[in-house]
Amino acid sequence: METLVIVIHVLACIFLIGAVMLQSGHEGMGVIFGGGSSTMFGSTGAGGILVKVTAGLATVFLLTSLGYNILTGNKVTDQESIMLQQANPAAQTTAPAEPAKPGITFKDTGDDAKSE
Protein backbone atom coordinates (compact mmCIF):
# COMPACT_ATOMS: atom_id res chain seq x y z
CA MET A 1 0.00 0.00 0.00
CA GLU A 2 2.84 2.38 0.85
CA THR A 3 4.45 1.72 -2.52
CA LEU A 4 1.24 2.58 -4.35
CA VAL A 5 0.89 5.85 -2.45
CA ILE A 6 4.52 6.77 -3.18
CA VAL A 7 4.11 6.01 -6.92
CA ILE A 8 0.96 8.14 -7.14
CA HIS A 9 2.70 10.90 -5.17
CA VAL A 10 5.74 10.99 -7.46
CA LEU A 11 3.57 11.01 -10.59
CA ALA A 12 1.45 13.82 -9.15
CA CYS A 13 4.64 15.78 -8.39
CA ILE A 14 5.95 15.42 -11.93
CA PHE A 15 2.64 16.37 -13.56
CA LEU A 16 2.11 19.24 -11.11
CA ILE A 17 5.49 20.70 -12.04
CA GLY A 18 4.56 20.43 -15.72
CA ALA A 19 1.16 22.04 -15.20
CA VAL A 20 2.67 24.97 -13.30
CA MET A 21 5.35 25.46 -15.95
CA LEU A 22 2.72 25.52 -18.73
CA GLN A 23 0.82 28.40 -17.15
CA SER A 24 1.63 31.79 -18.58
CA GLY A 25 3.17 34.41 -16.37
CA HIS A 26 1.39 37.70 -15.87
CA GLU A 27 3.00 40.66 -17.58
CA GLY A 28 2.42 43.21 -14.85
CA MET A 29 -0.44 45.53 -14.01
CA GLY A 30 -1.61 45.76 -17.65
CA VAL A 31 -3.16 42.29 -17.41
CA ILE A 32 -5.51 43.43 -14.67
CA PHE A 33 -7.00 46.18 -16.86
CA GLY A 34 -7.51 44.01 -19.94
CA GLY A 35 -4.09 44.21 -21.56
CA GLY A 36 -2.23 41.26 -23.00
CA SER A 37 -5.07 39.98 -25.19
CA SER A 38 -2.71 38.71 -27.87
CA THR A 39 -1.94 35.48 -26.05
CA MET A 40 -2.36 32.03 -27.52
CA PHE A 41 -5.33 31.15 -25.28
CA GLY A 42 -7.17 34.46 -25.62
CA SER A 43 -7.52 37.37 -23.24
CA THR A 44 -8.17 35.16 -20.21
CA GLY A 45 -5.09 33.07 -20.80
CA ALA A 46 -5.03 29.35 -20.13
CA GLY A 47 -7.28 29.80 -17.15
CA GLY A 48 -10.03 27.26 -17.66
CA ILE A 49 -8.72 23.75 -17.97
CA LEU A 50 -5.10 24.35 -16.92
CA VAL A 51 -6.08 25.92 -13.60
CA LYS A 52 -8.46 23.04 -12.87
CA VAL A 53 -5.81 20.45 -13.71
CA THR A 54 -3.28 22.24 -11.49
CA ALA A 55 -5.76 22.40 -8.61
CA GLY A 56 -6.60 18.72 -9.02
CA LEU A 57 -2.95 17.70 -9.07
CA ALA A 58 -2.26 19.85 -6.02
CA THR A 59 -5.12 18.10 -4.22
CA VAL A 60 -3.74 14.67 -5.15
CA PHE A 61 -0.30 15.80 -3.95
CA LEU A 62 -1.71 16.94 -0.61
CA LEU A 63 -3.78 13.79 -0.09
CA THR A 64 -0.91 11.43 -0.92
CA SER A 65 1.40 13.38 1.40
CA LEU A 66 -1.05 13.06 4.28
CA GLY A 67 -1.89 9.44 3.41
CA TYR A 68 1.74 8.37 3.40
CA ASN A 69 2.29 10.12 6.71
CA ILE A 70 -0.68 8.31 8.24
CA LEU A 71 0.47 4.95 6.85
CA THR A 72 4.03 5.21 8.12
CA GLY A 73 3.93 7.71 10.97
CA ASN A 74 2.56 5.95 14.06
CA LYS A 75 4.56 2.76 14.24
CA VAL A 76 5.61 1.77 17.74
CA THR A 77 8.62 -0.49 18.00
CA ASP A 78 10.14 -2.49 20.83
CA GLN A 79 13.51 -0.86 20.37
CA GLU A 80 14.81 1.49 23.02
CA SER A 81 14.96 5.10 21.93
CA ILE A 82 17.90 7.35 22.71
CA MET A 83 15.44 9.96 23.95
CA LEU A 84 13.84 7.46 26.31
CA GLN A 85 17.25 6.45 27.64
CA GLN A 86 18.01 10.07 28.47
CA ALA A 87 14.71 10.41 30.30
CA ASN A 88 15.34 7.23 32.33
CA PRO A 89 18.80 7.33 33.98
CA ALA A 90 18.42 3.74 35.20
CA ALA A 91 18.32 2.51 31.62
CA GLN A 92 21.66 4.09 30.80
CA THR A 93 24.64 1.82 30.60
CA THR A 94 28.18 2.86 31.26
CA ALA A 95 30.90 2.29 28.73
CA PRO A 96 33.58 -0.25 29.65
CA ALA A 97 36.81 1.23 30.91
CA GLU A 98 39.47 1.59 28.26
CA PRO A 99 42.79 -0.14 28.89
CA ALA A 100 45.61 2.16 29.93
CA LYS A 101 47.66 3.42 27.01
CA PRO A 102 51.41 3.06 27.28
CA GLY A 103 53.20 6.32 27.95
CA ILE A 104 55.88 7.73 25.68
CA THR A 105 59.35 8.17 27.13
CA PHE A 106 62.26 10.01 25.58
CA LYS A 107 65.90 9.13 25.98
CA ASP A 108 68.18 11.77 27.31
CA THR A 109 71.12 12.00 24.91
CA GLY A 110 73.12 14.32 27.10
CA ASP A 111 73.45 17.01 24.45
CA ASP A 112 71.64 19.58 26.56
CA ALA A 113 74.78 21.42 27.72
CA LYS A 114 76.35 22.34 24.39
CA SER A 115 78.64 25.27 24.42
CA GLU A 116 79.22 27.75 21.67
VEXDRENMAR-637042 format. One record per atom (N, C-alpha, C): residue number from 0; atom name; x negated, y, z negated. Coordinates in pm, 1 decimal. Example, Ala and Ser with C-alpha at 12.3 -4.5 7.8 and 13.67 -1.06 7.14 Angstrom:
<recs>
REC k a east north up
REC 0 N -1319.0 -569.0 -780.0
REC 0 CA -1230.0 -450.0 -780.0
REC 0 C -1320.0 -330.0 -780.0
REC 1 N -1285.0 -225.0 -708.0
REC 1 CA -1367.0 -106.0 -714.0
REC 1 C -1290.0 3.0 -787.0
</recs>
This chain:
<recs>
REC k a east north up
REC 0 N -82.2 -119.6 0.0
REC 0 CA 0.0 0.0 0.0
REC 0 C -86.7 126.2 0.0
REC 1 N -195.8 121.8 -79.6
REC 1 CA -284.3 237.6 -85.2
REC 1 C -348.7 263.8 50.7
REC 2 N -383.3 156.5 121.1
REC 2 CA -445.4 172.0 252.2
REC 2 C -349.7 237.2 350.3
REC 3 N -224.7 198.9 346.6
REC 3 CA -124.2 257.9 435.0
REC 3 C -107.8 407.0 407.4
REC 4 N -104.1 443.8 280.8
REC 4 CA -88.8 584.9 244.6
REC 4 C -210.6 664.4 291.1
REC 5 N -330.1 607.7 275.2
REC 5 CA -451.6 677.2 318.3
REC 5 C -453.1 695.1 470.0
REC 6 N -412.9 591.3 544.9
REC 6 CA -411.4 600.7 691.8
REC 6 C -313.5 708.9 737.0
REC 7 N -194.9 711.4 679.2
REC 7 CA -96.2 814.1 714.1
REC 7 C -148.8 952.6 677.2
REC 8 N -215.0 962.7 562.8
REC 8 CA -269.5 1089.8 516.5
REC 8 C -376.5 1143.2 612.1
REC 9 N -467.3 1056.0 654.9
REC 9 CA -573.7 1099.4 746.0
REC 9 C -516.0 1140.9 881.3
REC 10 N -420.3 1064.1 931.9
REC 10 CA -357.1 1101.1 1058.9
REC 10 C -282.7 1234.4 1047.3
REC 11 N -214.6 1254.9 935.7
REC 11 CA -145.1 1382.3 914.9
REC 11 C -245.1 1496.9 908.4
REC 12 N -360.9 1473.5 846.0
REC 12 CA -464.0 1578.3 839.1
REC 12 C -513.3 1615.9 977.2
REC 13 N -542.0 1515.8 1058.9
REC 13 CA -594.8 1542.3 1192.9
REC 13 C -492.1 1617.8 1277.7
REC 14 N -367.4 1571.0 1276.8
REC 14 CA -263.9 1637.1 1356.3
REC 14 C -229.0 1775.2 1301.7
REC 15 N -237.9 1793.0 1170.0
REC 15 CA -211.1 1924.3 1111.2
REC 15 C -318.3 2024.9 1153.3
REC 16 N -442.7 1981.9 1156.3
REC 16 CA -549.1 2070.4 1204.4
REC 16 C -523.6 2109.6 1349.7
REC 17 N -486.2 2012.3 1431.6
REC 17 CA -456.0 2042.7 1571.9
REC 17 C -339.3 2137.4 1587.9
REC 18 N -233.6 2117.7 1509.2
REC 18 CA -115.8 2204.2 1520.0
REC 18 C -148.3 2346.6 1476.9
REC 19 N -229.2 2361.6 1374.8
REC 19 CA -266.5 2496.8 1330.4
REC 19 C -355.4 2564.2 1433.9
REC 20 N -446.1 2487.6 1494.3
REC 20 CA -535.0 2545.7 1595.0
REC 20 C -459.9 2585.1 1722.5
REC 21 N -350.0 2518.1 1753.2
REC 21 CA -272.5 2551.9 1872.7
REC 21 C -191.9 2680.7 1857.1
REC 22 N -163.1 2720.4 1735.9
REC 22 CA -82.4 2840.3 1715.2
REC 22 C -162.3 2963.0 1753.9
REC 23 N -94.1 3058.0 1813.9
REC 23 CA -162.7 3179.4 1858.1
REC 23 C -180.1 3273.9 1740.4
REC 24 N -292.1 3341.0 1739.9
REC 24 CA -317.0 3440.6 1636.5
REC 24 C -245.5 3569.3 1668.1
REC 25 N -207.7 3642.1 1565.7
REC 25 CA -139.5 3769.6 1587.4
REC 25 C -243.0 3876.4 1618.7
REC 26 N -206.2 3968.1 1705.2
REC 26 CA -299.9 4066.1 1757.6
REC 26 C -299.2 4195.8 1678.8
REC 27 N -245.6 4198.1 1563.9
REC 27 CA -242.1 4321.5 1485.2
REC 27 C -100.0 4367.7 1463.3
REC 28 N -86.2 4496.3 1432.4
REC 28 CA 44.4 4553.1 1400.6
REC 28 C 133.9 4566.3 1523.3
REC 29 N 79.6 4563.0 1644.4
REC 29 CA 161.3 4576.5 1764.6
REC 29 C 258.7 4462.7 1782.9
REC 30 N 227.9 4344.6 1728.4
REC 30 CA 315.8 4229.4 1740.9
REC 30 C 443.7 4251.0 1661.6
REC 31 N 434.7 4320.6 1551.5
REC 31 CA 551.4 4343.2 1466.6
REC 31 C 655.3 4428.9 1539.6
REC 32 N 610.0 4526.2 1618.4
REC 32 CA 700.4 4618.1 1685.9
REC 32 C 732.8 4576.1 1828.7
REC 33 N 710.6 4449.3 1863.5
REC 33 CA 751.4 4400.7 1993.7
REC 33 C 640.5 4396.1 2096.1
REC 34 N 519.3 4425.7 2060.9
REC 34 CA 409.5 4421.0 2155.7
REC 34 C 362.4 4277.7 2177.6
REC 35 N 279.0 4258.0 2273.8
REC 35 CA 222.7 4125.8 2300.3
REC 35 C 319.8 4032.1 2366.7
REC 36 N 406.8 4082.9 2456.6
REC 36 CA 507.2 3997.7 2519.0
REC 36 C 452.3 3920.4 2638.4
REC 37 N 326.7 3939.5 2671.7
REC 37 CA 270.9 3871.4 2787.4
REC 37 C 202.4 3740.1 2747.3
REC 38 N 253.2 3674.0 2647.0
REC 38 CA 194.0 3547.9 2605.3
REC 38 C 253.5 3433.3 2685.6
REC 39 N 193.1 3318.4 2673.9
REC 39 CA 236.2 3203.1 2751.5
REC 39 C 374.6 3153.4 2708.7
REC 40 N 406.2 3166.9 2579.3
REC 40 CA 532.7 3115.0 2528.4
REC 40 C 640.9 3221.9 2518.5
REC 41 N 617.8 3339.1 2569.7
REC 41 CA 717.1 3446.2 2562.0
REC 41 C 684.7 3542.5 2450.0
REC 42 N 779.2 3633.9 2422.9
REC 42 CA 751.9 3737.4 2323.7
REC 42 C 750.0 3682.9 2181.0
REC 43 N 817.0 3571.6 2156.8
REC 43 CA 817.3 3516.1 2021.1
REC 43 C 699.3 3424.3 1996.5
REC 44 N 621.9 3395.2 2097.1
REC 44 CA 508.8 3306.8 2079.7
REC 44 C 554.5 3161.9 2076.7
REC 45 N 471.4 3078.3 2020.3
REC 45 CA 502.5 2935.2 2013.4
REC 45 C 573.8 2904.9 1883.4
REC 46 N 665.5 2988.3 1845.8
REC 46 CA 727.7 2980.0 1715.0
REC 46 C 817.5 2861.0 1692.6
REC 47 N 900.2 2826.7 1789.3
REC 47 CA 1003.0 2726.2 1766.0
REC 47 C 950.0 2590.0 1726.1
REC 48 N 906.5 2514.3 1822.6
REC 48 CA 871.6 2374.7 1797.5
REC 48 C 739.0 2361.1 1723.9
REC 49 N 641.9 2448.1 1752.7
REC 49 CA 510.1 2434.8 1691.6
REC 49 C 513.4 2464.8 1542.1
REC 50 N 594.6 2561.6 1502.6
REC 50 CA 608.3 2592.5 1359.7
REC 50 C 676.9 2477.6 1286.8
REC 51 N 776.5 2416.9 1349.8
REC 51 CA 846.3 2304.2 1286.8
REC 51 C 755.9 2182.9 1274.1
REC 52 N 675.4 2157.9 1377.0
REC 52 CA 580.5 2045.0 1371.1
REC 52 C 477.4 2068.8 1262.2
REC 53 N 427.1 2191.3 1252.5
REC 53 CA 328.5 2224.3 1149.0
REC 53 C 387.5 2208.6 1009.3
REC 54 N 510.3 2254.2 991.3
REC 54 CA 575.6 2240.0 860.6
REC 54 C 600.9 2093.4 826.8
REC 55 N 639.2 2015.1 925.8
REC 55 CA 659.8 1871.7 901.6
REC 55 C 531.1 1800.6 865.8
REC 56 N 423.2 1831.6 938.2
REC 56 CA 294.9 1769.5 906.8
REC 56 C 242.4 1813.2 770.3
REC 57 N 266.3 1938.9 734.5
REC 57 CA 225.6 1985.2 601.8
REC 57 C 304.6 1912.8 493.2
REC 58 N 430.7 1884.9 518.7
REC 58 CA 512.0 1810.0 422.5
REC 58 C 461.6 1666.9 407.7
REC 59 N 428.7 1603.0 519.8
REC 59 CA 373.5 1466.8 514.7
REC 59 C 241.0 1466.3 439.8
REC 60 N 157.3 1568.2 465.0
REC 60 CA 29.6 1580.1 395.0
REC 60 C 50.6 1591.1 244.3
REC 61 N 143.5 1675.2 203.3
REC 61 CA 171.4 1693.5 60.7
REC 61 C 225.3 1565.7 -2.1
REC 62 N 318.8 1500.3 64.7
REC 62 CA 378.1 1378.7 9.2
REC 62 C 278.0 1263.9 -0.7
REC 63 N 190.6 1249.8 99.9
REC 63 CA 90.9 1142.6 92.2
REC 63 C -14.3 1173.3 -13.4
REC 64 N -46.1 1301.8 -33.2
REC 64 CA -140.0 1338.1 -140.0
REC 64 C -82.9 1301.1 -276.6
REC 65 N 41.5 1338.1 -299.8
REC 65 CA 105.5 1305.9 -427.7
REC 65 C 127.2 1156.0 -443.2
REC 66 N 166.7 1089.1 -334.2
REC 66 CA 188.9 944.5 -340.7
REC 66 C 62.4 866.9 -373.0
REC 67 N -48.4 905.5 -311.8
REC 67 CA -174.4 836.9 -340.3
REC 67 C -218.4 862.2 -483.7
REC 68 N -194.9 982.0 -532.6
REC 68 CA -229.2 1012.1 -671.3
REC 68 C -144.8 929.4 -767.7
REC 69 N -19.2 912.4 -738.1
REC 69 CA 67.7 831.3 -824.4
REC 69 C 27.2 684.2 -818.8
REC 70 N -8.1 635.3 -699.0
REC 70 CA -46.6 494.6 -684.8
REC 70 C -176.6 461.2 -756.9
REC 71 N -269.9 552.7 -758.2
REC 71 CA -402.6 521.1 -811.7
REC 71 C -436.5 592.3 -940.8
REC 72 N -354.0 683.3 -987.0
REC 72 CA -392.6 770.6 -1097.0
REC 72 C -381.8 713.2 -1236.0
REC 73 N -282.0 634.9 -1268.1
REC 73 CA -256.4 595.1 -1406.3
REC 73 C -293.7 450.7 -1433.8
REC 74 N -413.0 412.3 -1397.1
REC 74 CA -456.5 276.4 -1423.9
REC 74 C -536.0 274.2 -1553.5
REC 75 N -491.8 190.4 -1647.2
REC 75 CA -560.7 177.0 -1774.3
REC 75 C -645.9 51.2 -1766.9
REC 76 N -771.7 65.1 -1803.6
REC 76 CA -862.0 -49.3 -1800.2
REC 76 C -904.1 -86.5 -1941.8
REC 77 N -964.3 -202.1 -1953.7
REC 77 CA -1013.6 -249.0 -2083.1
REC 77 C -1154.8 -199.8 -2110.7
REC 78 N -1214.4 -131.3 -2018.2
REC 78 CA -1351.3 -85.6 -2037.1
REC 78 C -1354.5 31.6 -2133.9
REC 79 N -1463.1 37.4 -2209.9
REC 79 CA -1481.1 148.7 -2301.8
REC 79 C -1522.0 273.5 -2223.7
REC 80 N -1463.7 383.6 -2257.4
REC 80 CA -1496.2 509.7 -2192.8
REC 80 C -1604.8 581.0 -2272.0
REC 81 N -1687.6 656.7 -2203.3
REC 81 CA -1789.9 735.1 -2271.3
REC 81 C -1723.8 838.9 -2360.6
REC 82 N -1613.5 895.6 -2315.4
REC 82 CA -1544.5 996.2 -2395.3
REC 82 C -1486.5 934.7 -2522.7
REC 83 N -1435.5 811.3 -2512.0
REC 83 CA -1384.0 745.7 -2631.5
REC 83 C -1496.0 710.3 -2727.7
REC 84 N -1612.1 676.5 -2676.9
REC 84 CA -1724.7 645.0 -2763.5
REC 84 C -1769.1 768.5 -2839.5
REC 85 N -1762.8 883.8 -2778.3
REC 85 CA -1801.5 1006.7 -2846.7
REC 85 C -1699.8 1042.5 -2955.1
REC 86 N -1574.3 1010.2 -2932.1
REC 86 CA -1471.0 1040.5 -3030.4
REC 86 C -1476.4 944.5 -3148.5
REC 87 N -1527.9 823.7 -3128.3
REC 87 CA -1534.1 722.7 -3232.6
REC 87 C -1680.5 693.2 -3263.8
REC 88 N -1737.4 753.8 -3369.5
REC 88 CA -1879.5 733.2 -3397.7
REC 88 C -1912.7 588.8 -3435.7
REC 89 N -1814.8 512.8 -3482.4
REC 89 CA -1841.8 374.1 -3519.8
REC 89 C -1866.4 287.9 -3396.8
REC 90 N -1815.3 329.0 -3283.5
REC 90 CA -1832.4 250.8 -3162.3
REC 90 C -1965.8 277.3 -3094.4
REC 91 N -2038.5 377.4 -3141.7
REC 91 CA -2166.1 408.6 -3079.9
REC 91 C -2271.1 306.7 -3122.7
REC 92 N -2353.6 273.3 -3029.5
REC 92 CA -2463.6 182.4 -3060.3
REC 92 C -2593.7 260.0 -3051.1
REC 93 N -2688.9 218.5 -3129.9
REC 93 CA -2818.0 285.8 -3126.5
REC 93 C -2909.6 213.3 -3029.9
REC 94 N -2995.6 287.2 -2968.3
REC 94 CA -3090.2 229.4 -2873.2
REC 94 C -3199.2 156.0 -2950.3
REC 95 N -3249.9 46.2 -2895.4
REC 95 CA -3358.1 -24.7 -2964.5
REC 95 C -3483.6 62.0 -2968.4
REC 96 N -3559.3 44.3 -3074.7
REC 96 CA -3680.8 123.2 -3091.5
REC 96 C -3782.3 84.4 -2984.9
REC 97 N -3846.5 185.3 -2927.1
REC 97 CA -3946.9 158.8 -2825.6
REC 97 C -4077.0 115.0 -2893.0
REC 98 N -4150.0 25.9 -2830.5
REC 98 CA -4278.6 -13.6 -2889.4
REC 98 C -4375.6 104.6 -2886.1
REC 99 N -4464.8 106.0 -2983.5
REC 99 CA -4560.6 215.6 -2992.8
REC 99 C -4653.5 213.8 -2872.4
REC 100 N -4676.8 331.9 -2815.6
REC 100 CA -4765.6 341.7 -2701.0
REC 100 C -4908.8 356.1 -2751.3
REC 101 N -5001.4 292.6 -2683.0
REC 101 CA -5140.8 305.9 -2727.9
REC 101 C -5190.2 448.8 -2707.5
REC 102 N -5266.2 497.3 -2802.9
REC 102 CA -5319.8 632.3 -2794.7
REC 102 C -5440.5 637.3 -2702.7
REC 103 N -5472.3 754.2 -2655.0
REC 103 CA -5588.3 773.1 -2567.6
REC 103 C -5701.7 829.6 -2650.9
REC 104 N -5816.9 767.1 -2641.9
REC 104 CA -5934.6 816.9 -2713.5
REC 104 C -6042.0 853.2 -2612.4
REC 105 N -6118.4 956.3 -2644.4
REC 105 CA -6225.7 1001.3 -2557.7
REC 105 C -6359.2 973.4 -2625.0
REC 106 N -6455.4 934.1 -2545.3
REC 106 CA -6589.8 912.5 -2598.1
REC 106 C -6661.1 1045.8 -2609.8
REC 107 N -6736.8 1057.4 -2714.4
REC 107 CA -6818.3 1176.6 -2731.2
REC 107 C -6953.7 1148.4 -2666.2
REC 108 N -6987.3 1225.2 -2562.8
REC 108 CA -7112.3 1199.9 -2491.2
REC 108 C -7228.6 1272.7 -2552.6
REC 109 N -7204.0 1361.5 -2643.4
REC 109 CA -7312.0 1431.6 -2710.0
REC 109 C -7365.0 1549.5 -2631.7
REC 110 N -7300.8 1589.3 -2526.5
REC 110 CA -7344.9 1700.7 -2444.7
REC 110 C -7283.8 1833.5 -2490.2
REC 111 N -7230.1 1836.7 -2609.1
REC 111 CA -7163.9 1958.2 -2655.9
REC 111 C -7261.9 2071.7 -2684.9
REC 112 N -7381.3 2038.9 -2727.8
REC 112 CA -7478.4 2142.4 -2771.6
REC 112 C -7581.5 2168.0 -2663.3
REC 113 N -7540.6 2200.7 -2547.4
REC 113 CA -7635.2 2234.0 -2439.4
REC 113 C -7684.1 2376.2 -2458.3
REC 114 N -7807.4 2393.4 -2431.9
REC 114 CA -7863.7 2526.8 -2442.3
REC 114 C -7887.0 2583.0 -2303.2
REC 115 N -7904.4 2711.0 -2295.9
REC 115 CA -7922.0 2775.4 -2167.5
REC 115 C -8055.9 2752.2 -2109.2
</recs>
